[in-house]
Amino acid sequence: MAKKRGEPRKYAIPTSFEQARDELFSHILRCGVLEASLEHQKEWFDDTLLYLADRFTDLTEPELHELRVLGERYCRPVVARPSTVGANA
């Protein structure tokens, strides 16, 4: 027997923080930040967080800081990649 559905699902409207987080992750993937050097990543995050602060004006300083931490963690691999890959590895 099939279950009877009650009320239709109500979709939650994402908060500004959630929208900014999703946009940040999308930018990270599109801009190739994962392969950039740490210095370039820092510069990229500085610029991008200024952009996000302008775009989402209701974000607080702690939320912007949390976005940066989440983005930086997203860019670090869980398992370090070997520096060289070859036949001897």
For each residue, the residues with C-beta under 8 A, 3 or more apart:
1:
2:
3:
4:
5: 8
6:
7: 10
8: 5
9:
10: 7
11:
12:
13:
14: 18 19 22
15: 18 19
16: 19 20 56 58 59
17: 20 21 56 59 63 66 67
18: 14 15 21 22
19: 14 15 16 22 23 56
20: 16 17 23 24 52 55 56 59 63 67
21: 17 18 24 25 67 70
22: 14 18 19 25 26
23: 19 20 26 27 52 55
24: 20 21 27 28 48 52 67 70 71
25: 21 22 28 29 71 74
26: 22 23 29 30
27: 23 24 30 31 33 48
28: 24 25 31 33 34 71 74 75
29: 25 26 34
30: 26 27
31: 27 28 44
32: 35 36
33: 27 28 36 40 41 44 75
34: 28 29 75
35: 32
36: 32 33 40 41 44
37: 40 41
38: 41 42
39: 42 43
40: 33 36 37 43 44
41: 33 36 37 38 44 45 72 75
42: 38 39 45 46
43: 39 40 46 47
44: 31 33 36 40 41 47 48
45: 41 42 48 49 68 71 72
46: 42 43 49 50
47: 43 44 50 51
48: 24 27 44 45 51 52 71
49: 45 46 52 53 64 67 68
50: 46 47 53 54
51: 47 48 54 55
52: 20 23 24 48 49 55 56 59 64 67
53: 49 50 56 57 59 64
54: 50 51 57
55: 20 23 51 52
56: 16 17 19 20 52 53 59
57: 53 54
58: 16
59: 16 17 20 52 53 56 63 64 67
60: 63 64
61: 64 65
62: 65 66
63: 17 20 59 60 66 67
64: 49 52 53 59 60 61 67 68
65: 61 62 68 69
66: 17 62 63 69 70
67: 17 20 21 24 49 52 59 63 64 70 71
68: 45 49 64 65 71 72
69: 65 66 72 73
70: 21 24 66 67 73 74
71: 24 25 28 45 48 67 68 74 75
72: 41 45 68 69 75 76
73: 69 70 76
74: 25 28 70 71
75: 28 33 34 41 71 72
76: 72 73
77: 80 81
78:
79:
80: 77
81: 77
82: 85 89
83:
84: 89
85: 82 89
86: 89
87:
88:
89: 82 84 85 86
